[in-house]
Amino acid sequence: MRHTTAIHLLKAGVDIATISQWLGHSGLNVTMRYARADIDMKRQALEQVFPDVMSSAKDQTIIAHDGGILGWLRSL
């Protein structure tokens, strides 16, 4: 429940320091250990870096690719 809440706060734009304090962690390092980006956040990050490539892949389903993540990115 705490992890889910933290991810929702992170996705809503709340900074990691505030989330860390809200969770009662002793420091940011503890919070960073648990702050794992979900697939939506990863897609948003890729859209910021590769807007042209990601706009054409927006409605595609992500599937496993033998070439790993770099192979998948090249396939877009």
N, C-alpha and C positions, 0 to 999 in steps of 0.2 A: 504494500500500500504506500509506503514512504517513497519507494523508487518510482512508482507510477506517478505520484503527486509531483515529485521532483522533475520528472521528464515533462509533465504537463506545464509546470512553471517555466522550465527552460524553453519549451516550444512557444510559450506565450511571450517570451522576450525578457523574462526576469533574469537578472545577472546572477552568475554562479556564486558570488560572494553573499548575496541576499539569500539564495537557496541554502547555502552552507549554514548561515546563521539560523534560518528557519528550521533546518533539520537538527540543529544543535551539535553540529560537528565541531571538533576541536580546531580544525583548520581547513583551508581550501584543498590541501592535498588529499584529505579524507574524502571530501565531496567529489573531487576529480576522479578518484578511484571508482566511484559508483556512477558517475555521469557518463552513461553510454548512449550514443546517438542512435535513434531508431531509423528505419529506412526512409521515412519522410524527411527527417533532418539531413540525412546523407544526400538525398535527391536535391534538396534545397541548396546545399553547399555546392553540389556539382552544377546546378543551374546558375549559380553566381559566377563560377569559374569558366564554365563552358556553355554560355546561354544559347549559342547557335545550335550546338549539338543536342543539348537537352530539350530544346523546344520541339525538335522532330521526334524525340523519344518519349515525350510526356505521357502518352497513353499506352505505351508498351509495357508488357509484363516483364519483370526482371527474372531471368532464368539462370541456372547454373551454366557456366561456360568453362570449358576445359582449359582455357588460357588464363584463368584466374581473373582478378579484377582488372588488370591492365588489358587483357584480351577482351573482356566484356566492354570496357570503355572504348577500345578501338573498333568494336563491332557496331557501336552507336553511330 
